[in-house]
Amino acid sequence: MSAQGQGSLLVVATPIGNLADLAPRAAAALKSAALVLCEDTRHSRPLLDKVGAGGRALSCHAHNERERIGTVLGALERGEHVALITDAGAPALSDPGGRIVEAVAARGYRVEVLPGPSALVAALMGAGLDTARFAFLGFLPRRGRARRALLADVVRAGFAAVIYEAPARVQETLDDLHEAMGARRVVVARELTKLHETFHRGVLGAPLAPPFVDKGEVVIVVEAAEAQVAVSEVDVAALAQDATLAPKERARRIAAASGMTVREAYALVTGRAQHQGGDEDT
């Protein structure tokens, strides 16, 4: 940490579920800080009490982060250490903190990072997918053009995708990912580092194993485009011409078995149907 008499901002990663994951260096930083910025002071209090932190705890969240800059700079000017934490994981990573770090660095004060637990990294470590190049999307736009445009950018880049999501919206997001990306392998990591930690594995457009339970914190990892599930031209042709299935169902099955999006598969199906005399039921 900084020399005696010099204030510094300590950006501290905290456990994402298991308190035993707090590193000794992080515990020492929290104990040394005169001021601890917390996303929610009530949530952080048990952790601060556990390490014996005696500094003032002050809320710093998405709605008041800018307002806290003056308080932080004042503490640093007095030569005090200020710790920045969030409810769980790494500050400034889909969490508050970036504006504080920016302001402190701009004024020339030392910023010291104490890395540690991160849901993003933990999910990648346990996914077992091709994620050498990935795009971290945080929480997707809820719906509409912005959501589709972001997913289209990832598809064009060919990257794996890492997404944070609320459990109740996971299936909707998986459906949208399937529509945009086709049948890539996917892992839904749930309750990381906690008692019920589970990696739900499968392919977009098909059921996960074990079946997803809509409880707890969730990270979705989708494999890079180069690793899409392959299917032969013959299989695609057979599915496209299967008159026992409605076109939309054919399209869904083709997409689930290939690298196509549902939209591409539907265009293939309806094109063949029209050429053969017109099965256009939807």
C-alpha positions in Angstrom: 0.0 0.0 0.0 1.0 3.6 -0.3 3.7 5.2 1.9 2.8 6.6 5.3 1.1 10.0 4.9 0.0 9.5 1.3 -3.6 8.9 0.7 -4.6 6.2 -1.8 -7.7 4.6 -3.2 -7.8 0.9 -2.6 -10.1 -0.9 -5.1 -10.9 -4.1 -3.4 -12.6 -7.3 -4.8 -14.9 -8.9 -2.2 -16.4 -12.5 -2.1 -19.2 -13.3 -4.5 -20.7 -15.7 -2.1 -18.2 -17.5 0.1 -16.7 -15.2 2.7 -13.6 -17.5 2.9 -12.6 -16.2 -0.5 -11.6 -12.8 0.9 -7.8 -12.6 0.5 -5.6 -11.6 3.5 -4.3 -8.5 1.6 -7.9 -7.4 0.9 -8.8 -7.9 4.6 -5.8 -5.8 5.6 -6.8 -3.0 3.1 -10.3 -2.8 4.5 -9.0 -2.7 8.0 -6.6 0.1 7.2 -9.1 2.4 5.4 -10.4 5.4 7.1 -13.4 5.4 4.7 -15.0 2.4 3.0 -17.3 3.1 0.0 -19.9 0.3 -0.1 -22.6 -0.3 -2.7 -24.9 -1.0 0.2 -23.5 -0.5 3.7 -26.0 -2.9 5.2 -24.9 -5.7 2.9 -21.2 -5.0 3.5 -21.4 -4.6 7.3 -21.0 -8.4 8.1 -17.8 -8.5 6.0 -16.4 -5.3 7.5 -17.1 -6.5 11.0 -15.5 -9.9 10.2 -12.2 -8.2 9.3 -12.4 -5.6 12.1 -12.7 -2.6 9.8 -13.1 0.5 11.9 -13.4 3.1 9.2 -16.5 5.0 8.2 -18.8 3.1 5.8 -20.5 5.3 3.2 -22.8 4.2 0.5 -21.6 4.6 -3.1 -23.9 3.2 -5.8 -25.1 3.9 -9.3 -27.3 6.9 -8.3 -24.8 8.8 -6.0 -21.3 7.8 -7.3 -20.6 11.3 -8.7 -21.7 12.9 -5.5 -19.1 10.9 -3.5 -16.1 12.1 -5.5 -15.6 15.2 -3.4 -15.7 13.2 -0.2 -13.2 10.7 -1.5 -10.8 13.5 -2.7 -11.1 15.2 0.6 -10.1 12.0 2.5 -7.1 11.5 0.1 -6.0 15.1 0.6 -5.8 14.4 4.3 -3.6 11.4 3.7 -6.2 8.8 4.4 -6.7 5.5 2.7 -10.1 5.0 1.0 -11.4 1.5 0.2 -13.9 1.0 -2.6 -16.0 -2.2 -2.6 -19.3 -3.4 -4.0 -21.9 -5.9 -2.8 -19.8 -8.7 -4.4 -16.9 -9.2 -6.8 -14.9 -6.5 -8.5 -15.8 -2.8 -8.4 -16.2 -1.0 -11.7 -17.0 -4.3 -13.5 -20.8 -4.0 -14.1 -20.8 -2.4 -10.7 -20.2 1.2 -9.5 -16.7 2.5 -9.1 -15.4 3.6 -12.5 -16.2 7.3 -12.0 -14.4 7.3 -8.6 -11.3 5.7 -10.0 -11.3 8.1 -12.9 -11.6 11.2 -10.7 -8.9 10.0 -8.3 -6.5 9.1 -11.1 -7.1 12.5 -12.8 -6.1 14.3 -9.5 -2.8 12.3 -9.4 -3.6 10.2 -6.3 -2.5 6.5 -6.2 -5.0 3.9 -7.2 -4.2 0.4 -5.9 -6.1 -2.6 -7.1 -6.6 -5.6 -4.9 -7.9 -8.3 -7.3 -9.9 -11.3 -6.2 -13.3 -12.9 -6.6 -15.2 -12.2 -9.8 -18.3 -13.9 -11.2 -17.1 -13.2 -14.7 -13.8 -15.0 -14.2 -15.3 -17.8 -12.1 -17.9 -18.6 -14.8 -15.2 -18.7 -17.5 -13.0 -20.9 -15.4 -15.8 -23.5 -15.0 -17.5 -23.2 -18.4 -15.3 -25.6 -20.3 -16.0 -23.7 -23.6 -13.9 -22.0 -26.3 -13.6 -18.6 -24.6 -10.0 -17.6 -25.6 -11.6 -14.4 -27.0 -14.7 -13.2 -25.3 -16.9 -10.1 -25.1 -18.2 -9.2 -21.6 -21.6 -7.8 -22.2 -22.7 -7.3 -18.5 -26.5 -7.0 -18.4 -28.0 -6.8 -21.9 -30.4 -4.0 -22.8 -33.8 -5.3 -21.8 -35.3 -5.5 -25.3 -35.6 -3.9 -28.7 -33.1 -2.5 -31.2 -30.2 -1.9 -28.7 -30.4 -5.5 -27.6 -30.4 -7.0 -31.1 -27.6 -4.6 -32.3 -25.3 -5.6 -29.4 -25.8 -9.3 -30.1 -25.3 -8.8 -33.8 -21.9 -7.1 -33.0 -20.8 -10.1 -31.1 -21.9 -12.5 -33.8 -19.9 -10.5 -36.4 -16.8 -10.5 -34.2 -17.0 -14.3 -33.7 -16.3 -13.9 -29.9 -17.6 -15.9 -27.0 -20.1 -13.9 -24.9 -20.4 -13.5 -21.2 -23.6 -12.1 -19.8 -25.0 -11.3 -16.4 -28.7 -12.0 -16.1 -31.5 -12.1 -13.5 -32.7 -15.7 -13.0 -36.3 -14.9 -14.0 -35.1 -13.6 -17.4 -32.6 -16.4 -18.3 -34.9 -18.4 -20.6 -35.9 -15.2 -22.5 -32.2 -14.3 -22.9 -31.3 -17.8 -24.0 -34.1 -17.7 -26.7 -32.7 -14.3 -27.9 -29.2 -15.7 -28.0 -30.4 -18.6 -30.0 -32.1 -16.3 -32.5 -29.0 -14.2 -32.9 -26.3 -16.9 -32.7 -27.7 -20.2 -33.7 -26.7 -23.4 -31.9 -23.6 -22.5 -30.0 -22.8 -24.4 -26.8 -23.8 -22.5 -23.7 -23.3 -22.7 -19.9 -25.4 -21.0 -17.3 -23.4 -20.7 -14.2 -25.6 -20.2 -11.1 -24.8 -19.4 -7.4 -21.0 -19.4 -8.0 -18.9 -20.2 -4.9 -22.1 -20.8 -2.9 -23.6 -24.0 -1.5 -25.8 -24.6 -4.6 -23.2 -23.7 -7.3 -24.3 -25.3 -10.5 -23.1 -25.2 -14.1 -26.1 -25.9 -16.4 -24.6 -27.0 -19.8 -26.2 -27.4 -23.2 -26.7 -25.9 -26.7 -28.7 -22.8 -27.5 -32.2 -23.9 -28.6 -32.1 -27.2 -26.6 -32.7 -28.0 -22.9 -29.9 -27.5 -20.4 -28.5 -30.3 -18.1 -29.2 -30.2 -15.3 -32.5 -28.3 -15.9 -32.1 -24.6 -15.0 -33.6 -23.5 -11.7 -34.5 -19.8 -11.7 -32.9 -18.8 -8.4 -29.7 -17.1 -7.4 -27.1 -15.1 -9.2 -26.5 -16.1 -12.9 -23.7 -15.8 -15.5 -24.3 -17.0 -19.1 -21.3 -18.0 -21.2 -21.8 -18.7 -24.9 -19.0 -20.4 -26.9 -17.2 -18.6 -29.7 -18.6 -18.9 -33.2 -15.8 -21.1 -34.5 -17.0 -23.8 -32.1 -20.6 -23.9 -33.4 -22.2 -27.4 -33.5 -21.9 -28.7 -37.0 -24.5 -30.5 -39.1 -24.2 -32.0 -42.6 -25.8 -30.5 -45.7 -27.9 -33.6 -46.1 -29.3 -33.3 -42.6 -30.3 -29.6 -43.2 -31.9 -30.5 -46.5 -33.9 -33.3 -44.9 -35.2 -31.1 -42.1 -36.0 -28.3 -44.5 -38.2 -30.7 -46.6 -39.9 -32.5 -43.8 -43.5 -31.9 -44.6 -44.7 -33.4 -41.3 -43.5 -30.3 -39.5 -44.7 -26.7 -39.8 -42.0 -24.3 -41.3 -41.4 -22.6 -38.0 -40.8 -25.9 -36.3 -38.5 -27.0 -39.1 -36.5 -23.7 -38.7 -36.2 -24.2 -35.0 -34.8 -27.7 -35.4 -32.4 -26.7 -38.1 -31.1 -23.8 -36.0 -30.7 -26.1 -33.0 -28.6 -28.6 -35.0 -26.5 -26.1 -37.0 -24.7 -22.8 -36.8 -27.7 -20.9 -38.4 -29.9 -18.5 -36.6 -33.6 -19.2 -36.5 -34.2 -16.4 -39.0 -31.7 -17.9 -41.5 -33.1 -21.3 -41.0 -36.7 -20.0 -41.6 -35.6 -18.3 -44.8 -34.1 -21.6 -46.0 -37.2 -23.5 -45.1 -39.7 -21.1 -46.7 -37.5 -20.7 -49.8 -37.5 -24.5 -50.4 -41.2 -24.7 -49.6 -42.1 -22.0 -52.1 -39.9 -23.7 -54.8 -41.8 -26.9 -54.2 -45.2 -25.4 -54.5 -45.9 -23.6 -51.3 -46.1 -24.9 -47.8 -46.2 -21.5 -46.1 -48.0 -22.4 -42.9 -46.7 -20.5 -39.8 
